[in-house]
């Protein structure tokens, strides 16, 4: 289960991307997460996914 708090979610997702998953698509598939909802949640904190860096920046 992914954290609900957006700031904690950001840290959680970036750590998972760094340590376990080569892409956001693979993370979402493995964790059964809705990519659009995840991106919209983190956009509220002004973070967007960078495929080149494989993290939200």
mmCIF file of the N, C-alpha and C atoms, coordinates in Angstrom:
data_MODEL
# 
_entry.id   MODEL 
# 
loop_
_atom_site.group_PDB 
_atom_site.id 
_atom_site.type_symbol 
_atom_site.label_atom_id 
_atom_site.label_alt_id 
_atom_site.label_comp_id 
_atom_site.label_asym_id 
_atom_site.label_entity_id 
_atom_site.label_seq_id 
_atom_site.pdbx_PDB_ins_code 
_atom_site.Cartn_x 
_atom_site.Cartn_y 
_atom_site.Cartn_z 
_atom_site.occupancy 
_atom_site.B_iso_or_equiv 
_atom_site.pdbx_formal_charge 
_atom_site.auth_seq_id 
_atom_site.auth_comp_id 
_atom_site.auth_asym_id 
_atom_site.auth_atom_id 
_atom_site.pdbx_PDB_model_num 
ATOM 1   N N  . UNK A 1 1  ? 0.845  -1.182 0.000   1.00 0.00 ? 1  UNK A N  1 
ATOM 2   C CA . UNK A 1 1  ? 0.000  0.000  0.000   1.00 0.00 ? 1  UNK A CA 1 
ATOM 3   C C  . UNK A 1 1  ? 0.894  1.250  0.000   1.00 0.00 ? 1  UNK A C  1 
ATOM 4   N N  . UNK A 1 2  ? 0.543  2.191  -0.839  1.00 0.00 ? 2  UNK A N  1 
ATOM 5   C CA . UNK A 1 2  ? 1.350  3.396  -0.961  1.00 0.00 ? 2  UNK A CA 1 
ATOM 6   C C  . UNK A 1 2  ? 0.859  4.442  0.037   1.00 0.00 ? 2  UNK A C  1 
ATOM 7   N N  . UNK A 1 3  ? 1.768  5.293  0.509   1.00 0.00 ? 3  UNK A N  1 
ATOM 8   C CA . UNK A 1 3  ? 1.389  6.339  1.465   1.00 0.00 ? 3  UNK A CA 1 
ATOM 9   C C  . UNK A 1 3  ? 0.356  7.294  0.872   1.00 0.00 ? 3  UNK A C  1 
ATOM 10  N N  . UNK A 1 4  ? -0.490 7.824  1.708   1.00 0.00 ? 4  UNK A N  1 
ATOM 11  C CA . UNK A 1 4  ? -1.528 8.780  1.273   1.00 0.00 ? 4  UNK A CA 1 
ATOM 12  C C  . UNK A 1 4  ? -1.016 10.217 1.286   1.00 0.00 ? 4  UNK A C  1 
ATOM 13  N N  . UNK A 1 5  ? -0.165 10.536 2.249   1.00 0.00 ? 5  UNK A N  1 
ATOM 14  C CA . UNK A 1 5  ? 0.380  11.894 2.357   1.00 0.00 ? 5  UNK A CA 1 
ATOM 15  C C  . UNK A 1 5  ? 1.271  12.167 1.137   1.00 0.00 ? 5  UNK A C  1 
ATOM 16  N N  . UNK A 1 6  ? 1.003  13.236 0.374   1.00 0.00 ? 6  UNK A N  1 
ATOM 17  C CA . UNK A 1 6  ? 1.769  13.498 -0.850  1.00 0.00 ? 6  UNK A CA 1 
ATOM 18  C C  . UNK A 1 6  ? 3.277  13.635 -0.635  1.00 0.00 ? 6  UNK A C  1 
ATOM 19  N N  . UNK A 1 7  ? 3.716  14.271 0.432   1.00 0.00 ? 7  UNK A N  1 
ATOM 20  C CA . UNK A 1 7  ? 5.149  14.446 0.672   1.00 0.00 ? 7  UNK A CA 1 
ATOM 21  C C  . UNK A 1 7  ? 5.824  13.105 0.966   1.00 0.00 ? 7  UNK A C  1 
ATOM 22  N N  . UNK A 1 8  ? 5.164  12.265 1.730   1.00 0.00 ? 8  UNK A N  1 
ATOM 23  C CA . UNK A 1 8  ? 5.707  10.938 2.023   1.00 0.00 ? 8  UNK A CA 1 
ATOM 24  C C  . UNK A 1 8  ? 5.643  10.064 0.770   1.00 0.00 ? 8  UNK A C  1 
ATOM 25  N N  . UNK A 1 9  ? 4.577  10.212 0.003   1.00 0.00 ? 9  UNK A N  1 
ATOM 26  C CA . UNK A 1 9  ? 4.438  9.487  -1.249  1.00 0.00 ? 9  UNK A CA 1 
ATOM 27  C C  . UNK A 1 9  ? 5.587  9.816  -2.194  1.00 0.00 ? 9  UNK A C  1 
ATOM 28  N N  . UNK A 1 10 ? 5.948  11.066 -2.290  1.00 0.00 ? 10 UNK A N  1 
ATOM 29  C CA . UNK A 1 10 ? 7.056  11.491 -3.147  1.00 0.00 ? 10 UNK A CA 1 
ATOM 30  C C  . UNK A 1 10 ? 8.344  10.756 -2.770  1.00 0.00 ? 10 UNK A C  1 
ATOM 31  N N  . UNK A 1 11 ? 8.660  10.763 -1.500  1.00 0.00 ? 11 UNK A N  1 
ATOM 32  C CA . UNK A 1 11 ? 9.866  10.087 -1.026  1.00 0.00 ? 11 UNK A CA 1 
ATOM 33  C C  . UNK A 1 11 ? 9.797  8.586  -1.288  1.00 0.00 ? 11 UNK A C  1 
ATOM 34  N N  . UNK A 1 12 ? 8.668  7.999  -1.010  1.00 0.00 ? 12 UNK A N  1 
ATOM 35  C CA . UNK A 1 12 ? 8.461  6.566  -1.201  1.00 0.00 ? 12 UNK A CA 1 
ATOM 36  C C  . UNK A 1 12 ? 8.654  6.175  -2.667  1.00 0.00 ? 12 UNK A C  1 
ATOM 37  N N  . UNK A 1 13 ? 7.989  6.902  -3.561  1.00 0.00 ? 13 UNK A N  1 
ATOM 38  C CA . UNK A 1 13 ? 8.044  6.583  -4.984  1.00 0.00 ? 13 UNK A CA 1 
ATOM 39  C C  . UNK A 1 13 ? 9.452  6.790  -5.532  1.00 0.00 ? 13 UNK A C  1 
ATOM 40  N N  . UNK A 1 14 ? 10.092 7.893  -5.192  1.00 0.00 ? 14 UNK A N  1 
ATOM 41  C CA . UNK A 1 14 ? 11.443 8.122  -5.697  1.00 0.00 ? 14 UNK A CA 1 
ATOM 42  C C  . UNK A 1 14 ? 12.430 7.076  -5.180  1.00 0.00 ? 14 UNK A C  1 
ATOM 43  N N  . UNK A 1 15 ? 12.253 6.630  -3.961  1.00 0.00 ? 15 UNK A N  1 
ATOM 44  C CA . UNK A 1 15 ? 13.112 5.574  -3.426  1.00 0.00 ? 15 UNK A CA 1 
ATOM 45  C C  . UNK A 1 15 ? 12.886 4.267  -4.182  1.00 0.00 ? 15 UNK A C  1 
ATOM 46  N N  . UNK A 1 16 ? 11.632 3.928  -4.421  1.00 0.00 ? 16 UNK A N  1 
ATOM 47  C CA . UNK A 1 16 ? 11.314 2.710  -5.170  1.00 0.00 ? 16 UNK A CA 1 
ATOM 48  C C  . UNK A 1 16 ? 11.879 2.791  -6.588  1.00 0.00 ? 16 UNK A C  1 
ATOM 49  N N  . UNK A 1 17 ? 11.750 3.958  -7.223  1.00 0.00 ? 17 UNK A N  1 
ATOM 50  C CA . UNK A 1 17 ? 12.282 4.125  -8.576  1.00 0.00 ? 17 UNK A CA 1 
ATOM 51  C C  . UNK A 1 17 ? 13.805 4.001  -8.569  1.00 0.00 ? 17 UNK A C  1 
ATOM 52  N N  . UNK A 1 18 ? 14.433 4.548  -7.593  1.00 0.00 ? 18 UNK A N  1 
ATOM 53  C CA . UNK A 1 18 ? 15.902 4.485  -7.502  1.00 0.00 ? 18 UNK A CA 1 
ATOM 54  C C  . UNK A 1 18 ? 16.377 3.053  -7.242  1.00 0.00 ? 18 UNK A C  1 
ATOM 55  N N  . UNK A 1 19 ? 15.718 2.352  -6.323  1.00 0.00 ? 19 UNK A N  1 
ATOM 56  C CA . UNK A 1 19 ? 16.228 1.070  -5.844  1.00 0.00 ? 19 UNK A CA 1 
ATOM 57  C C  . UNK A 1 19 ? 15.656 -0.173 -6.533  1.00 0.00 ? 19 UNK A C  1 
ATOM 58  N N  . UNK A 1 20 ? 14.440 -0.070 -7.075  1.00 0.00 ? 20 UNK A N  1 
ATOM 59  C CA . UNK A 1 20 ? 13.774 -1.294 -7.523  1.00 0.00 ? 20 UNK A CA 1 
ATOM 60  C C  . UNK A 1 20 ? 13.222 -1.296 -8.940  1.00 0.00 ? 20 UNK A C  1 
ATOM 61  N N  . UNK A 1 21 ? 12.851 -0.142 -9.467  1.00 0.00 ? 21 UNK A N  1 
ATOM 62  C CA . UNK A 1 21 ? 12.127 -0.129 -10.739 1.00 0.00 ? 21 UNK A CA 1 
ATOM 63  C C  . UNK A 1 21 ? 12.813 0.765  -11.766 1.00 0.00 ? 21 UNK A C  1 
ATOM 64  N N  . UNK A 1 22 ? 12.969 0.267  -12.992 1.00 0.00 ? 22 UNK A N  1 
ATOM 65  C CA . UNK A 1 22 ? 13.626 1.057  -14.032 1.00 0.00 ? 22 UNK A CA 1 
ATOM 66  C C  . UNK A 1 22 ? 12.716 2.107  -14.691 1.00 0.00 ? 22 UNK A C  1 
ATOM 67  N N  . UNK A 1 23 ? 11.423 2.082  -14.360 1.00 0.00 ? 23 UNK A N  1 
ATOM 68  C CA . UNK A 1 23 ? 10.510 3.069  -14.946 1.00 0.00 ? 23 UNK A CA 1 
ATOM 69  C C  . UNK A 1 23 ? 9.270  3.226  -14.070 1.00 0.00 ? 23 UNK A C  1 
ATOM 70  N N  . UNK A 1 24 ? 8.586  4.331  -14.273 1.00 0.00 ? 24 UNK A N  1 
ATOM 71  C CA . UNK A 1 24 ? 7.337  4.577  -13.545 1.00 0.00 ? 24 UNK A CA 1 
ATOM 72  C C  . UNK A 1 24 ? 6.276  3.571  -13.968 1.00 0.00 ? 24 UNK A C  1 
ATOM 73  N N  . UNK A 1 25 ? 6.250  3.203  -15.227 1.00 0.00 ? 25 UNK A N  1 
ATOM 74  C CA . UNK A 1 25 ? 5.274  2.224  -15.712 1.00 0.00 ? 25 UNK A CA 1 
ATOM 75  C C  . UNK A 1 25 ? 5.433  0.883  -14.986 1.00 0.00 ? 25 UNK A C  1 
ATOM 76  N N  . UNK A 1 26 ? 6.677  0.451  -14.808 1.00 0.00 ? 26 UNK A N  1 
ATOM 77  C CA . UNK A 1 26 ? 6.911  -0.819 -14.116 1.00 0.00 ? 26 UNK A CA 1 
ATOM 78  C C  . UNK A 1 26 ? 6.554  -0.730 -12.639 1.00 0.00 ? 26 UNK A C  1 
ATOM 79  N N  . UNK A 1 27 ? 6.845  0.400  -12.007 1.00 0.00 ? 27 UNK A N  1 
ATOM 80  C CA . UNK A 1 27 ? 6.466  0.593  -10.607 1.00 0.00 ? 27 UNK A CA 1 
ATOM 81  C C  . UNK A 1 27 ? 4.946  0.505  -10.456 1.00 0.00 ? 27 UNK A C  1 
ATOM 82  N N  . UNK A 1 28 ? 4.232  1.214  -11.315 1.00 0.00 ? 28 UNK A N  1 
ATOM 83  C CA . UNK A 1 28 ? 2.769  1.221  -11.221 1.00 0.00 ? 28 UNK A CA 1 
ATOM 84  C C  . UNK A 1 28 ? 2.181  -0.163 -11.467 1.00 0.00 ? 28 UNK A C  1 
ATOM 85  N N  . UNK A 1 29 ? 2.744  -0.892 -12.413 1.00 0.00 ? 29 UNK A N  1 
ATOM 86  C CA . UNK A 1 29 ? 2.253  -2.246 -12.700 1.00 0.00 ? 29 UNK A CA 1 
ATOM 87  C C  . UNK A 1 29 ? 2.491  -3.171 -11.508 1.00 0.00 ? 29 UNK A C  1 
ATOM 88  N N  . UNK A 1 30 ? 3.671  -3.103 -10.938 1.00 0.00 ? 30 UNK A N  1 
ATOM 89  C CA . UNK A 1 30 ? 4.017  -3.994 -9.825  1.00 0.00 ? 30 UNK A CA 1 
ATOM 90  C C  . UNK A 1 30 ? 3.217  -3.676 -8.567  1.00 0.00 ? 30 UNK A C  1 
ATOM 91  N N  . UNK A 1 31 ? 2.948  -2.396 -8.342  1.00 0.00 ? 31 UNK A N  1 
ATOM 92  C CA . UNK A 1 31 ? 2.237  -1.993 -7.121  1.00 0.00 ? 31 UNK A CA 1 
ATOM 93  C C  . UNK A 1 31 ? 0.746  -1.787 -7.348  1.00 0.00 ? 31 UNK A C  1 
ATOM 94  N N  . UNK A 1 32 ? 0.279  -2.103 -8.551  1.00 0.00 ? 32 UNK A N  1 
ATOM 95  C CA . UNK A 1 32 ? -1.124 -1.933 -8.916  1.00 0.00 ? 32 UNK A CA 1 
ATOM 96  C C  . UNK A 1 32 ? -1.594 -0.509 -8.618  1.00 0.00 ? 32 UNK A C  1 
ATOM 97  N N  . UNK A 1 33 ? -0.780 0.465  -9.046  1.00 0.00 ? 33 UNK A N  1 
ATOM 98  C CA . UNK A 1 33 ? -1.071 1.877  -8.808  1.00 0.00 ? 33 UNK A CA 1 
ATOM 99  C C  . UNK A 1 33 ? -1.562 2.524  -10.096 1.00 0.00 ? 33 UNK A C  1 
ATOM 100 N N  . UNK A 1 34 ? -2.471 3.453  -9.962  1.00 0.00 ? 34 UNK A N  1 
ATOM 101 C CA . UNK A 1 34 ? -2.980 4.215  -11.098 1.00 0.00 ? 34 UNK A CA 1 
ATOM 102 C C  . UNK A 1 34 ? -1.987 5.338  -11.392 1.00 0.00 ? 34 UNK A C  1 
ATOM 103 N N  . UNK A 1 35 ? -1.309 5.230  -12.519 1.00 0.00 ? 35 UNK A N  1 
ATOM 104 C CA . UNK A 1 35 ? -0.265 6.201  -12.859 1.00 0.00 ? 35 UNK A CA 1 
ATOM 105 C C  . UNK A 1 35 ? -0.811 7.625  -12.928 1.00 0.00 ? 35 UNK A C  1 
ATOM 106 N N  . UNK A 1 36 ? -1.978 7.808  -13.534 1.00 0.00 ? 36 UNK A N  1 
ATOM 107 C CA . UNK A 1 36 ? -2.550 9.146  -13.677 1.00 0.00 ? 36 UNK A CA 1 
ATOM 108 C C  . UNK A 1 36 ? -2.831 9.775  -12.315 1.00 0.00 ? 36 UNK A C  1 
ATOM 109 N N  . UNK A 1 37 ? -3.349 8.988  -11.397 1.00 0.00 ? 37 UNK A N  1 
ATOM 110 C CA . UNK A 1 37 ? -3.639 9.493  -10.050 1.00 0.00 ? 37 UNK A CA 1 
ATOM 111 C C  . UNK A 1 37 ? -2.335 9.829  -9.322  1.00 0.00 ? 37 UNK A C  1 
ATOM 112 N N  . UNK A 1 38 ? -1.355 8.956  -9.445  1.00 0.00 ? 38 UNK A N  1 
ATOM 113 C CA . UNK A 1 38 ? -0.053 9.185  -8.813  1.00 0.00 ? 38 UNK A CA 1 
ATOM 114 C C  . UNK A 1 38 ? 0.575  10.475 -9.339  1.00 0.00 ? 38 UNK A C  1 
ATOM 115 N N  . UNK A 1 39 ? 0.603  10.637 -10.645 1.00 0.00 ? 39 UNK A N  1 
ATOM 116 C CA . UNK A 1 39 ? 1.198  11.844 -11.227 1.00 0.00 ? 39 UNK A CA 1 
ATOM 117 C C  . UNK A 1 39 ? 0.420  13.095 -10.841 1.00 0.00 ? 39 UNK A C  1 
ATOM 118 N N  . UNK A 1 40 ? -0.893 13.013 -10.824 1.00 0.00 ? 40 UNK A N  1 
ATOM 119 C CA . UNK A 1 40 ? -1.713 14.175 -10.441 1.00 0.00 ? 40 UNK A CA 1 
ATOM 120 C C  . UNK A 1 40 ? -1.467 14.553 -8.982  1.00 0.00 ? 40 UNK A C  1 
ATOM 121 N N  . UNK A 1 41 ? -1.330 13.564 -8.124  1.00 0.00 ? 41 UNK A N  1 
ATOM 122 C CA . UNK A 1 41 ? -1.072 13.828 -6.701  1.00 0.00 ? 41 UNK A CA 1 
ATOM 123 C C  . UNK A 1 41 ? 0.255  14.545 -6.523  1.00 0.00 ? 41 UNK A C  1 
ATOM 124 N N  . UNK A 1 42 ? 1.283  14.075 -7.205  1.00 0.00 ? 42 UNK A N  1 
ATOM 125 C CA . UNK A 1 42 ? 2.601  14.689 -7.042  1.00 0.00 ? 42 UNK A CA 1 
ATOM 126 C C  . UNK A 1 42 ? 2.717  16.017 -7.791  1.00 0.00 ? 42 UNK A C  1 
ATOM 127 N N  . UNK A 1 43 ? 1.915  16.208 -8.827  1.00 0.00 ? 43 UNK A N  1 
ATOM 128 C CA . UNK A 1 43 ? 1.890  17.507 -9.504  1.00 0.00 ? 43 UNK A CA 1 
ATOM 129 C C  . UNK A 1 43 ? 1.355  18.594 -8.578  1.00 0.00 ? 43 UNK A C  1 
ATOM 130 N N  . UNK A 1 44 ? 0.515  18.228 -7.631  1.00 0.00 ? 44 UNK A N  1 
ATOM 131 C CA . UNK A 1 44 ? 0.017  19.223 -6.661  1.00 0.00 ? 44 UNK A CA 1 
ATOM 132 C C  . UNK A 1 44 ? 1.156  19.754 -5.796  1.00 0.00 ? 44 UNK A C  1 
ATOM 133 N N  . UNK A 1 45 ? 2.234  18.977 -5.683  1.00 0.00 ? 45 UNK A N  1 
ATOM 134 C CA . UNK A 1 45 ? 3.436  19.432 -4.971  1.00 0.00 ? 45 UNK A CA 1 
ATOM 135 C C  . UNK A 1 45 ? 4.434  20.062 -5.941  1.00 0.00 ? 45 UNK A C  1 
ATOM 136 N N  . UNK A 1 46 ? 4.032  20.188 -7.205  1.00 0.00 ? 46 UNK A N  1 
ATOM 137 C CA . UNK A 1 46 ? 4.865  20.750 -8.274  1.00 0.00 ? 46 UNK A CA 1 
ATOM 138 C C  . UNK A 1 46 ? 6.018  19.822 -8.649  1.00 0.00 ? 46 UNK A C  1 
ATOM 139 N N  . UNK A 1 47 ? 5.781  18.509 -8.597  1.00 0.00 ? 47 UNK A N  1 
ATOM 140 C CA . UNK A 1 47 ? 6.761  17.507 -9.025  1.00 0.00 ? 47 UNK A CA 1 
ATOM 141 C C  . UNK A 1 47 ? 6.203  16.777 -10.235 1.00 0.00 ? 47 UNK A C  1 
ATOM 142 N N  . UNK A 1 48 ? 7.070  16.544 -11.209 1.00 0.00 ? 48 UNK A N  1 
ATOM 143 C CA . UNK A 1 48 ? 6.698  15.821 -12.408 1.00 0.00 ? 48 UNK A CA 1 
ATOM 144 C C  . UNK A 1 48 ? 7.716  14.724 -12.666 1.00 0.00 ? 48 UNK A C  1 
ATOM 145 N N  . UNK A 1 49 ? 7.244  13.641 -13.266 1.00 0.00 ? 49 UNK A N  1 
ATOM 146 C CA . UNK A 1 49 ? 8.125  12.512 -13.542 1.00 0.00 ? 49 UNK A CA 1 
ATOM 147 C C  . UNK A 1 49 ? 9.069  12.842 -14.690 1.00 0.00 ? 49 UNK A C  1 
ATOM 148 N N  . UNK A 1 50 ? 10.334 12.546 -14.481 1.00 0.00 ? 50 UNK A N  1 
ATOM 149 C CA . UNK A 1 50 ? 11.359 12.691 -15.508 1.00 0.00 ? 50 UNK A CA 1 
ATOM 150 C C  . UNK A 1 50 ? 11.827 11.302 -15.901 1.00 0.00 ? 50 UNK A C  1 
ATOM 151 N N  . UNK A 1 51 ? 11.463 10.846 -17.126 1.00 0.00 ? 51 UNK A N  1 
ATOM 152 C CA . UNK A 1 51 ? 11.912 9.518  -17.554 1.00 0.00 ? 51 UNK A CA 1 
ATOM 153 C C  . UNK A 1 51 ? 13.445 9.429  -17.666 1.00 0.00 ? 51 UNK A C  1 
ATOM 154 N N  . UNK A 1 52 ? 14.064 10.511 -18.041 1.00 0.00 ? 52 UNK A N  1 
ATOM 155 C CA . UNK A 1 52 ? 15.521 10.511 -18.172 1.00 0.00 ? 52 UNK A CA 1 
ATOM 156 C C  . UNK A 1 52 ? 16.201 10.250 -16.837 1.00 0.00 ? 52 UNK A C  1 
ATOM 157 N N  . UNK A 1 53 ? 15.656 10.799 -15.774 1.00 0.00 ? 53 UNK A N  1 
ATOM 158 C CA . UNK A 1 53 ? 16.248 10.621 -14.438 1.00 0.00 ? 53 UNK A CA 1 
ATOM 159 C C  . UNK A 1 53 ? 15.545 9.527  -13.635 1.00 0.00 ? 53 UNK A C  1 
ATOM 160 N N  . UNK A 1 54 ? 14.412 9.049  -14.162 1.00 0.00 ? 54 UNK A N  1 
ATOM 161 C CA . UNK A 1 54 ? 13.607 8.040  -13.482 1.00 0.00 ? 54 UNK A CA 1 
ATOM 162 C C  . UNK A 1 54 ? 13.284 8.449  -12.053 1.00 0.00 ? 54 UNK A C  1 
ATOM 163 N N  . UNK A 1 55 ? 12.818 9.671  -11.929 1.00 0.00 ? 55 UNK A N  1 
ATOM 164 C CA . UNK A 1 55 ? 12.383 10.177 -10.629 1.00 0.00 ? 55 UNK A CA 1 
ATOM 165 C C  . UNK A 1 55 ? 11.464 11.375 -10.819 1.00 0.00 ? 55 UNK A C  1 
ATOM 166 N N  . UNK A 1 56 ? 10.766 11.711 -9.756  1.00 0.00 ? 56 UNK A N  1 
ATOM 167 C CA . UNK A 1 56 ? 9.948  12.924 -9.775  1.00 0.00 ? 56 UNK A CA 1 
ATOM 168 C C  . UNK A 1 56 ? 10.841 14.068 -9.328  1.00 0.00 ? 56 UNK A C  1 
ATOM 169 N N  . UNK A 1 57 ? 10.853 15.122 -10.153 1.00 0.00 ? 57 UNK A N  1 
ATOM 170 C CA . UNK A 1 57 ? 11.673 16.296 -9.835  1.00 0.00 ? 57 UNK A CA 1 
ATOM 171 C C  . UNK A 1 57 ? 10.826 17.559 -9.934  1.00 0.00 ? 57 UNK A C  1 
# 
